[in-house]
């Protein structure tokens, strides 16, 4: 139902820039994704150079769109796992000078696996 009466004259006409009733037009919603923006997360140094380098790699995600973050996060995760794994690895036994006790588990210079008694 319309409030327009034939004897009242022409109905009001509006254009896309000028809505009916003189109200300002609301901004049309944008469906474009927002650009990348830094999150401002502070990364505190750990004192372990290799770990700190991996954590600094997270800053690369600040300049990527959201769908690019996963690559950075997976790379950092792999690197941190490698660092943790290296902490669990035992260093190889280094033979000492002659006449000193061998490292635990190191083979002895004297092979006594065969007893050659007659």
Secondary structure, 3 states (H helix, E strand, C coil): CCCCCHHHCCCCCCECCECHHHCCCCCCCCCCCCCCCCCCCCCCCCCCHHHHHHHHHHHHHHHCCHHHHHHHHHHHHHHHHHHHHHHHCCCCCCCCCCCCCCCCCCCCCCCCCCCCCC
